[in-house]
Amino acid sequence: MDKVYRRTQILEIVGAGSIATQAELSAKLGRRGIHVTQATLSRDLEELGLVKTREGYRLPSAAAASEPPQPPLDVVLKEFVREVRLAANLVVIRTHPGNAQTVAYALDASPWPEVVGTVAGDDTIFLATAAPRHAAHLRKKIMTELGAGN
């Protein structure tokens, strides 16, 4: 069971109705075949930015609820990206099979101004930038997110 799938399920459960406690959320995850420790669940809730209110756990804002729930960019990059290369003003990103769309969506939604747009296949993304220097800078940012330096 991967972290992104588990966190997507958490967001779906919280978005569908009131969850008052972590124990209740854990039970609902268990019914979906996801068994998780309290420490992991607590960390997931914090990293997803969920807030606890009198009514239970909620997404931080109404704007977040109107869009499909997505894990943060750094989580998506660490989970799915295998290789990052430069090609003129493009950054070519290789992912695990079937994950290019997820990564491209996260990059398109990112606040990074260097990203002009993405084209994703099954396991490859072409990320367009305005100039080769922007591509080099963006590759460096992605590698930093991956914890790989350059």
C-alpha positions as CSV (number, residue, x, y, z in Angstrom):
1,M,0.0,0.0,0.0
2,D,1.7,3.2,-1.0
3,K,1.5,6.5,0.8
4,V,-0.1,8.5,-2.0
5,Y,-2.9,6.0,-2.3
6,R,-3.5,6.0,1.5
7,R,-3.5,9.7,1.6
8,T,-5.9,10.0,-1.3
9,Q,-8.3,7.7,0.5
10,I,-8.0,9.8,3.7
11,L,-8.9,12.9,1.7
12,E,-11.8,11.1,0.0
13,I,-13.2,9.9,3.4
14,V,-12.8,13.3,5.1
15,G,-14.4,15.0,2.0
16,A,-17.4,12.7,2.0
17,G,-18.5,13.3,5.6
18,S,-17.8,14.1,9.2
19,I,-14.9,12.2,10.8
20,A,-14.7,13.1,14.5
21,T,-11.7,11.1,15.6
22,Q,-8.6,9.4,14.3
23,A,-10.0,6.1,15.5
24,E,-13.1,6.6,13.3
25,L,-10.9,7.5,10.3
26,S,-8.7,4.4,11.0
27,A,-11.8,2.2,11.1
28,K,-13.1,3.6,7.8
29,L,-9.6,3.1,6.2
30,G,-9.6,-0.5,7.6
31,R,-12.9,-1.2,5.8
32,R,-11.1,-0.2,2.6
33,G,-8.3,-2.6,3.3
34,I,-5.9,0.1,4.5
35,H,-4.4,-0.7,8.0
36,V,-2.4,2.1,9.5
37,T,-0.8,2.9,12.8
38,Q,-2.0,5.9,14.8
39,A,1.4,7.6,14.4
40,T,1.3,7.2,10.6
41,L,-2.3,8.4,10.5
42,S,-1.4,11.5,12.6
43,R,1.5,12.3,10.3
44,D,-0.7,11.9,7.2
45,L,-3.3,14.3,8.7
46,E,-0.7,16.9,9.5
47,E,1.1,16.6,6.1
48,L,-2.2,16.8,4.2
49,G,-3.1,20.0,6.1
50,L,-6.3,18.7,7.5
51,V,-7.7,20.7,10.4
52,K,-9.8,19.4,13.4
53,T,-12.9,21.4,14.1
54,R,-15.8,20.8,16.4
55,E,-17.5,18.9,13.6
56,G,-14.5,16.8,13.0
57,Y,-11.6,16.8,10.5
58,R,-11.9,19.1,7.5
59,L,-10.0,20.3,4.5
60,P,-8.4,23.7,5.3
61,S,-10.7,25.8,3.1
62,A,-13.8,25.6,0.9
63,A,-11.6,26.2,-2.1
64,A,-9.7,23.0,-1.4
65,A,-12.9,21.1,-1.2
66,S,-14.1,22.2,-4.7
67,E,-11.1,20.6,-6.4
68,P,-10.2,16.9,-6.4
69,P,-8.0,16.2,-3.4
70,Q,-4.3,15.9,-4.3
71,P,-1.2,15.1,-2.3
72,P,1.4,17.9,-2.0
73,L,3.9,18.2,-4.9
74,D,6.9,17.1,-2.8
75,V,5.1,13.8,-1.9
76,V,4.1,13.2,-5.5
77,L,7.7,13.8,-6.8
78,K,9.3,11.6,-4.1
79,E,6.8,8.8,-4.7
80,F,6.8,8.6,-8.5
81,V,9.8,10.3,-10.1
82,R,12.7,8.0,-11.2
83,E,14.8,10.3,-13.4
84,V,15.1,14.0,-14.4
85,R,17.0,15.1,-17.5
86,L,17.4,18.3,-19.5
87,A,16.8,18.7,-23.2
88,A,17.2,22.4,-24.3
89,N,14.2,24.2,-22.7
90,L,12.5,21.0,-21.7
91,V,12.8,19.0,-18.5
92,V,12.2,15.3,-19.2
93,I,10.9,13.4,-16.2
94,R,10.7,9.6,-16.1
95,T,8.2,8.1,-13.6
96,H,7.2,4.6,-12.6
97,P,4.7,3.2,-15.2
98,G,1.3,4.7,-15.1
99,N,2.3,7.7,-12.9
100,A,3.2,10.4,-15.4
101,Q,-0.3,12.0,-15.4
102,T,-0.3,12.3,-11.6
103,V,3.1,14.0,-11.6
104,A,2.3,16.3,-14.5
105,Y,-1.0,17.4,-12.9
106,A,0.9,18.2,-9.7
107,L,3.5,20.2,-11.6
108,D,0.9,22.1,-13.6
109,A,-0.8,23.1,-10.4
110,S,2.4,24.1,-8.7
111,P,3.3,27.7,-8.0
112,W,6.6,27.4,-9.9
113,P,6.7,30.2,-12.5
114,E,9.2,28.3,-14.7
115,V,6.6,25.7,-15.6
116,V,5.0,26.7,-18.9
117,G,3.2,23.4,-19.3
118,T,3.5,19.7,-19.4
119,V,2.8,16.8,-21.8
120,A,2.5,13.4,-20.1
121,G,2.4,9.9,-21.4
122,D,2.5,6.7,-19.4
123,D,5.9,7.1,-17.7
124,T,7.4,10.2,-19.3
125,I,6.7,13.9,-19.0
126,F,7.9,16.7,-21.2
127,L,7.9,19.8,-19.0
128,A,8.2,23.0,-21.1
129,T,10.0,26.1,-19.9
130,A,10.5,29.5,-21.6
131,A,14.3,29.1,-21.9
132,P,17.1,26.6,-21.3
133,R,18.3,28.4,-18.2
134,H,14.7,28.0,-16.7
135,A,14.8,24.3,-17.5
136,A,18.2,24.0,-15.7
137,H,16.8,25.9,-12.7
138,L,13.7,23.8,-12.6
139,R,15.6,20.5,-12.8
140,K,17.6,21.7,-9.9
141,K,14.4,22.5,-7.9
142,I,13.0,19.1,-8.7
143,M,16.2,17.3,-7.7
144,T,16.2,19.3,-4.4
145,E,12.6,18.1,-3.7
146,L,13.8,14.6,-4.4
147,G,16.6,15.0,-1.9
148,A,19.1,14.2,-4.7
149,G,21.0,17.5,-5.0
150,N,22.0,17.8,-8.6
